Amino acid sequence: MKALPQETVRLLSSSQVITSVLNVVKELVENSLDAGSSSLEVKLENYGLDRIEVRDNGCGIKAADAPVMAVKHYTSKISCHEDLECLETYGFRGEALASICAISEVVVTTKTAEDDVSTQYTLDLSGHVISQRPSHLGQGTTVCALKLFKNLPVRRQYYSNSKKCKEEVKKVQDLLMAYAIIKPELRIIFTHNKAMIWQKARVSDHRTALMAVLGATSAANLLPVQHRQEQPEISIEGYFPKPNSDLNSTSSNSSDKTFIFVNGRPVHHRDILKVCLIKQKSGRRFPILMMNVIVPASSVDVNLTPDKTQVMLQDKDAVLLAVESVLISLYGSYSIGNDKQEVGDEHTHSDWIINKSSSFDSVNFSSFTDNVALNSTVDPDRSSPRPSKDDGDQGLGDEICAESWAMGRAFTDQTTGQCLEPVKLHLPEAHGGNEVPDPKSKSNSPSNRPSNVIMEKVAKLTAYDLISSRSVRQPLSAFALFEQDTRSSVLQENPQASLQDVTAAVKERWESLGEEGRKKYEGKAQKSIESYNEKKKQAIAGGDPGWATLQQQRADSSVNRLQGLKRKAPLSNQQILDKLFSSQPASKRNPSKLTRPLPFSVAALRHKLKLKRPSCPSGLSTQGLRLVNRLASHCAWAILCGRKLMLLNPFRVEEALLFKRLLENNILPAASLQTPIQLTDGVLGGPEYLDILMSMEKASPSLNGEIYFTDPRLVTNGFQIRIIPGSSSMGKCVEVTGMADCMPFYGIADLREILTAVKEQDAKTVQQCRPLKVSNYLEGEAVRLARQLPLSLSREDVTNTLSRMKQELEEKQEVCLHGRPFFHDLVDVPETELCQMEDTYAKRR
């Protein structure tokens, strides 16, 4: 017998820890959370096989720890086995990064608060640093795993199936949703092939996080629950479905929306999940809920599986009993007669079922949904016994649920045992055959597809083409241009019209349009086609890569649809490039360059410099910012401030400038309310708020006596308020007639926030009276507008940006909306080089 080489042992153990793309993302995300990060960016390329990148803004990795940060069993989270009894982090083994290095190429970029600049480390298969260089990234850590499973071809071949790849992306999204719920303050962005898959902003509490993950409809049907007990020490916090709520909106066919946590760690605990199952005749359903079970760390064993998704509870029976107690307190108990129903009893319908686990009896919970029981008419003299479970689905004397009645399973034939149909449908025979189509046969329509599977997105023709790296709208036909102009007028005339009615009305108007009107729209369509063709020719003539890439993608997608090819991991282009370059003759590969000798003397150059500038004035070092040159690879600019050479990110400055401008000038459009909201002392929170409101600026009374508020602090925030004169006994009535609808849950609480700013801070300007929701909304708008700027800004544009920064922003504000600095210090320039740079700067001006 011989010992295995260390490389083989490392590969065998690492392939058990990292089995999928999901494991890589999970380990890297948990490392980011342990570092105290509040922002996460997860990027995948080719479903994670080519590139997995996780970026955070945590504390970073110290330079002293960098040599062993990816070496196996090196960790800063625990020091001995006893530390597991008070574990507060997600990771603790020190194997994740080492295992990822063994099956991929890993690059780590990190920066701490004490570091001046970030450092990029390249790691080998054993986790040791083989090279390092400075980087431009801010505080935090970015881990890139390239060419996943490059030395495990069988496992990489497993992901050649497009369906499996998309299921893996769906699992990664579900994992990020779980962390987004348990950590509301966490900001998450998830992209695949540079396309946004899902994102979540920072929120204040778990309910808002559930709303961002599940949607407003599902979150509105959830009820906050808290349960605590001393012996043993168990605490349960979460959100459960409200009693008597709709089953379709509070449950699912899969468990991907049943979020169970143990001490804040997302887990797959089958016993807890089994307790919460909903049993029906049509099958079991999983409730939409969020449950966090908090127990002492010493009573939980997390080190069961490599992915740490399964835990062992020391007091499992007590935890299950506590969960049952929570469900009983919410939904009560349900029984027929004096005996409790068993789990498989078919008389239960849409009820919560606590399944039999350990030493507990089987108990079910009532009234999870609002079921309607319909009793059939039975002969009172007939004393036949109630049919048993083996006699059919349901007897005449039993209660009938609304679902069974609606689906035709309420009554059964005593002889055949089949469901009775009140009306028998006779379908006509098909032409040319005697086959009768089956109405229950499944089709391939989109409605029959499962909702929890990411369907294949085939590249289709869109309304825009990528020409010269810009999205240019495709030409529209004459009818399409006429439809754009006419659709709004049709909707104004009949707001209740459906989409089909609007389309039919537009077609009627087009058919009745005169010849002159048609020529007008045909001329517009011809101009649109000519403009599009001209831009298309320019792109093709100039070798625009964006246009060629788009046409190639469309051609590939059509071939894939016809041939049914599976998507596989694309090969590297390096082999093709080598082949192309090697096939060229030597004369073309190494062209001869024409050279001409020029007279040059260092002494003469120094003499000229001394004559031109005998000394460098000291006052130049304290003057303003000066542009040096642009870094094309990072869209950043090198600038000179005195003797300091720094990097400037102009897009971060534009974000701050746009946000300040939106805070001062943006007016939120107010949508009219169907039912105005009357403002009283109780609604606003006290008479002082109503007094402040009445003291604000108003317009002149109209003919009917109504007075509208025109104060910019109210109008710019999207509130339309009026005063209606009442009788002498009632006095004046103040009510809100319009409110901004561009933000969810925007209402009276935000109006109270404006009045509070006026009361406590004596806010006079619009910027001081912006509610928190409006500020967050305008931040997003500023970021969206900044991302629409061209990537390559000219020198004049950057100079203008710096000038506006000095005029509009405060001197202390040097960070963007995400807390990242505008400038990065590079080096202090010596005096001699500074003089030369001053000369260059003067010539360019």
N, C-alpha and C positions, 0 to 999 in steps of 0.2 A: 504494500500500500504506500502511496505517495501523497504528500500534502499538495493541495491545489495551490496554484500561484495566487498571489494577492490580487492581481487584476481580475482573475476569474471569480474569486470570492466576492470582490466588490461588485462585479456585474450581476452575479446571482442574487445577492441580497438587495441590491438597488432595484432590480426589476420586480421584486416583490413589494417594495415600498411604493414605487412609482409604477402604476399599472395603466394609467390613462392620462389624457390631457387634464381631466378633472382633478386628479391627484396633484399634478404640478401646480395648477392654479390655487387649489386649496392650501397647499403648504406655503406658497409664497404670500397669499393673502393673510394667512394666520401670522406669518412672520411680520407683515406690515402692521397688523393690529397689535401685536405684542410690542411693537416699537412706538405705539401711541399715535399713529397717524390718524388724521381726520379726513383724508382725501385719498381715493384709490382710483387708478386707471388701469384697466385690464384690456390688453390688445392681443388679438389672435390674428395670425395669417395662415391661410390654408388650413382652417380648423385647428390651428395650434401645432400642426406638424412642422411647419417651416419656422414659426416664430411665436413665442409666448412672452409677453412683456407685462410686468406688474410694477407700477410706479406709485410711490407713496410720498408723503411729506412728514415722515416720522423723524425720530431722533438721529437716524443714520448709524453707520458703523465706524467706530474709532479706528484711526490709522494703526494703532497698536494691535488691534484685533483682526485686521484685514488678512494677515498671512494664514490664519487658522479659521477664518469664518466659514469655509466650506469643507474643512477637514472633519471626518466622521467622529462623532461623539464629543465634539467641542461645542459647548453651549454656555450662555450667560444666564440661563433661566433657572437652573437648579445646580447644586453642587454635590448632592448626595441623594440616596434613595429616600431618606426621611423627608426631604423637601416636597415630595409628592403629596404628603398629607396636608400641606397648605398651598397647593398649586393654584396660581392665579393667572397663568398664561395658557395660551392654546398649545404651544409647542414646548417640548422639554427633552427630547431625545437627542437632538443634535445630528439627525440623520438626513433631514429633508434636502438641504442644499448639496450635501455630498452625494446623495442618490441621484439628484438631477444632473450633477456633473458627470456621473458615470454613463448616462444614456443620452447626453446632448452636449452642445457647446454653450457654455455659460459665460456671460459678461455681466459684471456687477458695477454699477456706478453709484457712489454714495458720497454724502457730505453731512457733517455734523454742524451744530451751531458754532463751534469754535473754529472750524476750518474756513480758510479764506476762499478756497475753490474746491469744487468736487473732483473726485478721482475715479477713473474708470479702470477696473481690474479685469483681466482676462484669465480664466481658470482652465486648468487641464482636467483630464478624466479623474484624477485622484483628488481634486479640489484645491490644489496648490496654485498660487499666483505665478503666472509665467510672464506677464507684462502689465504695466500700468502707465497711465498718461492722464493729464488733466482734462477736465470736461467742463461744459458750460451749464450743466443742470444745477438747480437750486437745492435747498436742504431736503434731505430724504434719501431714499434708496430706490434704485431702478434695477430690476433683475430681468435679463433677457436670456431665454433658453432657445437656442437655435438647433434645427435639424433633430427634432425629438425622435428617439428610438433609431438613431442612425446606425447603431451597431446591433440592433435587434430587427432584422428584416421581416421576420414572420409577424411580429407585433405591428410593425408599420404597414405591412400588407393588410392587416386586419382593418385598418382605417381607409383602405382604398374604396370601400363601399360608401357611397354618398349618404345613404340613410343612417349608417352608424355614425358618420361624422356629424350630421345634423343633430342626432340624439345627444352626442357629446356636448355640442354647443348649448343645447337646451338644459343639460345637467349643470353646466357652468353657470348659466343664467339663474337657475333655481338656487344654486349655492350662494350666489351673490345676493339674491333676494332675501335669503335667510339671514345673512349678516346685516343687510340693510334694515331688517325689522328689529333685530336684537340690539343694534347700535344706531339709533335714529340720527345721532350727530355725524354719521359717516356719509361722505359724498362719494358716489360710485359712478364711473363711466365705463361701459362695456362696449367694445367695438370689435368687429370682425372684418378683415380686409378693408380697413379704413371706413367702414360703414357702421353707423351707430345702431347697436342692437337694443340697449336698454341703459337708462341712467336714472339716478335719484339724487336730489339735492339734499343739503343738510336740513333736518327738521328738528323740532323741539321735543316730541314725545313719540311713544309707540303707536298711538292711534293715527297720527299723521303719517308715520312710516308705513303702516298697514294700508292707508289710503293711497300712498304712492306706489305700493307694490301690487295690491289687489284691485284697486279702483275704488271710487267713491261709493258705488252701489253696494259692493260686498262689505266694505268697512262700516257703512251705516247700519248694517244688520248685526254688528258685533257689540258685545257688552263687556265692559271691564270687570275683571274678577280678581279678588285677592283672598288667599287662604293661608293662615299661619297656625302652627301648632308647636308646642314645646317639646313633648316627649313622644317620639323622637323629633328632633328639630327639622321641620319640613316647612317650606314656604312655596306656594304656587301663585304665580302672577301671570296674567294673560288676558286675552280677549276671546270670548266664546260667543257662539250664535245666540241671538235673542230667542226666548221662548215664543212659539207660535209664528216664527218667521218662515219665509218661503224656502222650501227645501232646495229648489233649483239654484237659488242665489247664495245659499249657505253651505253647500256640500258639493262634492265633486266625485267623479268616478275614479280618480287617482289620488294618491296621497301627496302630490307635489305641493299642495296648498295647505297641508296640515303641518304646521311648523312647531316642532317639539324641541325644547332646549333643556339642558341640564347644566346649571351654573353658567348660563350664557353660552354654552357650546351646542351648536346644532347636532343632533344625534338621530339615529334610526333605532328607536326602542320599540320592539314589536309588542311587548306586553302593554305599554302605555297606549300605543296606537290601537291595540285590540280592544282596550277598554272603551275607547271613544268611537268605535265603529257604529254606523247606522245600518240596521238590518231592514231590508224590504223584501217583498215577494220577488221583485224584479232583480234583486241582487243587493250587494252591500255598497254603501257610499261612505266617503270619507268627509268629515266635517271640515269646513274652512275655519281654522282657529290658530291662535298663537298661545303656546303654553310654555312657561319657563319654570322649571322645577329647581328650587334652590335648596341644597342640602350641604352639610359640612363637607369640605374637600377631602377630609380623611375617610369619609364613608362612600367615596366614589373611586372606582378603578377605571382609569381612562386607557391604560396600556393593554388593551385587548387585541385590537387589530392595527395593522400598519397605518390606516387612514384615520384612526381615532374617531370614527363615527359611531361606534358601539361602546357602551359603557356598562359596567356592572355596579349595581347599587347594593350596598350592604343591607339596607332596610327596604328591600323592594316591595314586600307585602305592605308595609306602612305607606309607602309612596302610592301604590295602587289604590289603597283604601282612601287616601287623601284625595286622589283624583276622583274616585267614585263619590266621595262626600261632596265635592264641588259640583259634580253633575247632578246629584240628587237635590242639592240646594237650589239649583237653577231650574230643573225640569220636573222635579217631583218623582214619585214612583208610580208604576202602572201595573195593574194586575187584573185578572178576570176571575170573578168569584172570590174564593179565599186562597187560591193557590197561585203562586208566582209562575209566570210563563217561562218556559225554557228558551234557550237561544234559538233553536230551530222551529219553534211554534209558528205556524203559518197564520195565526190570528193577529199577530203584531203587524202594524202597518205604519211605516214612516215614523217609528219610535226610536229613541236612543236606546241602545242595547249595551249593557255592561256585560261583557263576556265572562265566562267562568275562568278564573285565573287563581292559581294557588288554592287557598282554603276558603275563598269567598264564594257565596252563592250567586246564582245568575239573577241579576236584577235588571229590569228595563226601565227606561224613562219615558214619560208621556209627553205628548203635545209638543214635539219638536216642530211639526208643521200643523197647520190648521186643517185637520182632516174632517170631512163631512161624512157622517154615518147615515146610511139610508136603510131603514128596516122594511123588509117586504111583508106583505100581508100573509098571515098564516092562519089556518083554520084552528080556532081555540079548542075544538073537541079532539083534534088530532094530537095524540100523545106519543108521537114517534120520537125516539132519542135523537139527540144532536149528532149529525154525521161526524165521524172521526176523521183524522187527518188522512187516512188511507182511502176514504170514500170520494174524495174530490178536493177541489180547491176550497170551496166554501158552501155551506148549506144555506137553506132558505131562512133559517132562524137566526143566523149570525149577522153581525154588523158588517156592512159593506162600505169599504173606503172609497173615497172619490176617485182615486187613481184606478182601482179595479173596475169601477163603473164606467169611467171614461174609456178604458182600453178594451171593454167588452169581455172582461173575465169575472163579472159579478155572479153569474149563474152557470151551472154546469148540468149536462144531461146525466141523469142517474144511471142510465144503461151504458152509454158509450164513454162517459167521463169527459167528453169534449165540451168546450165553452158554447153556450147557447148564443146564437146570433139573431137579433130581432129582425133583421132584413138580410136576405141573401142576395149578393151582388152577382148578376149574370154578365160576364164580359163577352163581347163579340169575338168571334174567331178571326185569326189573322188571315189576310188575303193569300190565297195559294197554299194554305196549310191548315192543319187542324189543331195546332198548338195554341194554348191559351196562356197569355203572359201572366206571370205570377206577380200580383201587386205587392207582395212582401219581399221581392227580390231586391238585393242591395245593388245600387248603382254606384258609379264612380263620380257622382256629383260632389262638389266641394262640401255640401252640407253633411255628407256621411264620413268625412275625414275626421280623425280624432283631433281635438283642439289642442292637445298638449304635445303635438309633434310638429317640428318645423318643416313645413313642406318645401319642396325644391323650388327655388326661385330661378326661373328661366329668364335669360336676358330677352326683353321685349323692346319693341319700338316705343320710344317715349316722345314727349312733346319737345324735348331739348336734345341737341347734339353738342359734343365737346369739340369746339373748333378753336384752335390757338389758345388752348388751356382755359377757355371761357365757355360757359354754357350759353348757347345761342338757340333761340326758339326756332323750331321747324316751321316752314311756311304753312299757312292755313288756307283752306279753300274759301271761295266766296260765301258759301252757305255757313261755314263755321264763323266767319267774321260777322255775318248778319245775325247769327244766333247769339254771339257775345253781346251785340248791341240791343237785341230784342228781349232776351231772357229776363233782364231786370225789370223792364216795363211790364211784362206779363205777370211777374210775381207781385209787383206793386198793385196791379189791378185785382189780382186774385191771390192773396197770401196763402190760402188754404189749399191751393192746387197741388196735386201730386206731380212727381217727376214726369210721368207719362202724359199728364194733361199739359204741362208746360211744353214738352217736346212737340205734342200735336198742335198746340197753338202756334208755336214758332214755324212749323212746317206750313200751316195754313197761311200765315202772313207772308212767308216766302213765296208760295204759289200765287198769292194775290198781288205780289209786288210788281210794280210797273217795270217797263223795259229800261227806263233811265236809272231807276234804283238798282237794278241788277248790274248794269254796266258799271255803276259806281263801285260796287263791291268786287266785281271781277277785275277792275283796275287795281284796287287795293291788293287783291290776291296776287296779281301779276307782279306788282312791285315787291311784294314779300318774297316771291319765288326768285326774282332777279337778285335781290339783296342776299338771299341765302346761297344761291349758286356762286355769287361773287366771292363770298367769304369761304365757301367750300374750295374753290379753285385756288385761292390764296394759301389756304392751309395745305393743300396737296402739293402745290408748287414749292412751298417753303419747307416741306418735309415735316409737318406738324405731327409729333408722336401721339398726341391725344386723339386726333382723328383716325390715324391708322389703328391705334389700339381699339377704339370703339368699333370700327368696321370688322376687325379681326374677331372681337368678342361676339358680334352678331353672327358672323359666319360660323364660328365654332358652335354657338348655341343652336343654330339651325341644323348643323350636322349631328349634334348630340341628340336632338329631338327625333331625327329621322332614324338614326341607327341605334338609339337607346344605350349609348356608351356610358359607363360608370366614370365618375370623377375620380381621378387618381392624383397622388401628390406630384406636382409638376417637377420635372427634372431641372437641374441647374443649367443656366445658359452659358456657363464657362466653356463647356466642351464645344458648343457651336461656335463661340467666339474664337477659340483656339484653332478650330478647323478653318475658319474663314481667313484668319490672319496668316496661318501657316501655308495656305494655298497660294498666297501672293508671291510674286518673284522677289528675289533679294533686292533688286534695284528699287522696288516700290516700298519694301519694308524699311530700307535704310537709305532714304534719298540723300543725295549729296547737297550740302548747304554751301551757298556762296558766302565767302568771308572776305573782309577787307580790313587791313591793319589801320589803326588810328593812333596818332601820337598822343601819349598820355604821360603825365608826370604828377606824382603825389605832391611834390614840393610846390609846383605851380598851382595846383588846386588849393593847397593850404594858403598860399600867398593871396589868391583871389578872394578866398573866404575872409581873410583878415582885412583886406582892403574894403570889402563890402560890409562886413560887420565886425568891428574890432572887439566888441563884447556883447554879450546877450543881456538885454535889460531884464532886471529882476521883476519888473512889473508885469511882464507877459505871463508869468506863472500863475498869477491870481486872476487872470481874466476868465471869461465865460467858457462854455463848452464849445469845442471845435471838432468838426467831423474829420476823420482821417481817411477811412475807406470802408467799403461794405464787404462783409463775409458772405459770399454767395451760398455757401453750404448751410449756414444757419440763419439766414435772413436777418443778421444782426450787423450793427455798425460799430467800428472802432472809433472812439472819440478821445479827445485829449482835454483834460481839465487840469490846468497848471502843469505839473510834472507827472500826473497820474494818467496812465493809459488804461482805458476802461472799455467794456463792451456794453452797448446800448441795445435793448429790445424795443423798437419803436411801437410794436403792437400793444405792449403792456401800457405804454403811455397813452396810446389812443383809447384803450379801454377805460382808463381813469378819466380822460377828457370827455369821452362820450357819456359816461355815467354822470359826471358833474353837470353836463349840459342837459341831460334828460331829467335830472333831479330839479333843475331850475325851470325848464321850459316845457317839458312834456305834459300834455293835457290828455288825461284818460277819457275816452268817449263814454258818456253815460247812456245806458240803455233804459228805456222807459219800463217801469214796473207795472204789471197788470193790476196789482192791488197796492196802493200807496201804503207806506208804513208811517203810522202816527208817532210822533216823538213826544214823550212825556218825561216827567222827572224820573219815574221808575225805569223807563227804557234806557235813558242816558246815564243813570246812576246817581242822580242828585239834582237839586234845583240849580246848583251853581253852573252845571254844564249847559242847561237850557238858557241861563242868563248870558253865558259867553256866546252861545250860538246867536241869540237875539241881538247881541251887540255887533255882529259882523256886518259887512257891507251888503246892501240890498239895492235892488232896482226900484224904479218908480212903480206905483200900483197900476195894474191894468184896468180895463173898463169894468170887469167884474169884481174888482177889489183885491185880486190875488197879487201877492208880492213874492218875487223870486230872489233868492240869495245870489249875488254876483261876486262874492268874496273869492279871490283867486285861490285861497287856501282850501276852499271847498270844491270849486269848479275843476281845478287841475287834478284833484284826486278822484274825480269821477262821481261827485255827489250833486244831485239836482234836488234842491229843497225849496219849498214854497210855504207861504203863510196864507191861510184861508180865513177871511173874517167870518166870525160866528155871531150868534145872538148875544145879547147882553149878559145872559146867565152863563153861557158856555165860554165866552171870550174867544180869543184867536186860537186856531188849530194849526200846528206846524207838522208837516208831513214830508217824507222823502218820496219823490215821484220818479226818480231815476238814479241808477247806480251803475258803476263800471262792471262789466261782465267778462273782462279779459283775465280775471284771476278767480280761482275757486274759493268759495266760502268768504267772499268779500262782503261786509255788511256793516251793521250798526256798531260792532265792536271796534272797527277801524275808524268810524266817525268819532267815537269816544276817544280814541287814541289821538286824533287831531285836536280835539277840544282839550285834552289833558296837556298836550304840548303848549297850547296857548295859555292855559291856566298856570302851569308850574314853571315853564321856561320862558314865558312871554314871547312866544314865537311870532315873528312878524312876517317872515319870508316863506315862500312855498317850500324851499329846501328844508327848512326846519320843521315843517308840518307833514312830512311824508310818513305815512304808516309803514310798519315793518314789511308788510306784504307788498306794498307798492315799491319799496326800496329793493326788495329781492327780485321783483318782476323787472324793474328797470336795470338791475345788474345783468340779468339774463339778456335783455334787449341790447345792452351795451356790448356784451361779449359777442352776440350774434352779428351785430353791425361791424364790430372790429374784425371778425373772421371773413367778412366779405371784401375786405381791402385786398389789393393785389399783393402778392408775395414779395415782389421786388419793388420797393419804394425808391424813388429818385432822391438825389441829394437835396433838391429843393423841397420835396415833401418832408423829409426828415428834419431839415432846418426849420420849416414851418411848425412841425410838431414840437420841437424843442422850444421855439419861441412862445407857442401857446401854453406849453407846460410852465414856463416861468411866469406867464401872466395870470393864468387861471388857477393853477394848483398851488397849494401851500408849500412852503419851503421844506417842511418836515415830511411831506408825503412823497415817498420814493418807492412805493410798492403798488402793484396792480390790484384788481378786485379779488384775486385769489391769494393775496399776500406775498407775491413774488416780486423781488426788487427790479427796478428799472435798469440799474447799472451793476456790473460785476467788475471789480478791480482786477487788473491783470498784472501790471508792473509799474514801478517808478522809472521814468525816463531820465537818463543822465543829461547834464547840462549841454554837452556837445551835440548829442543827438537831438535834443530839444530845439536848439537853434536851427538845425537842418529841417526839422519838421515845421518850424515856424516859416521858413522860406518856402517850403512846398505849399503850405497852407495859403501864404500870400499870393503865390502864382496862380493857384486855382481860383482864388477870388478875383 
